[in-house]
């Protein structure tokens, strides 16, 4: 295994499942968010270009750090090498079954008086 770990992060975003690879994943100082840094994309050494990976790569072009809501995260794996990132649309019966994990609401809290 390489000296720097590689993480595969799977999460929901607007009726799609994203699978991305990054070198750094940690809990953010922003409450309820996960921070992801140093995205890894496949090398363009092959003649075949995967349109799904290209879409993902274009979406994260010039992104230094991404904040992902914790309730959107499905899974985080430490892997030995990066794979092809992808975006998969959730359709059909699965679209009705996919729901973000419920998160405690701040609606019932009282405002702080100074």
Buried (B, 14 or more C-beta within 10 A) or exposed (E): EEEEEBBBBBBBEEEEBBBBBBBEBEEBEEEEBBBBEBBBBBEEEEEEEBEBBBEBBEBBEEEEEBEBBBBBBBEBEEEEEBEEBBBEEBEEEEEEEEEEEEEEEEEEEEEEEE
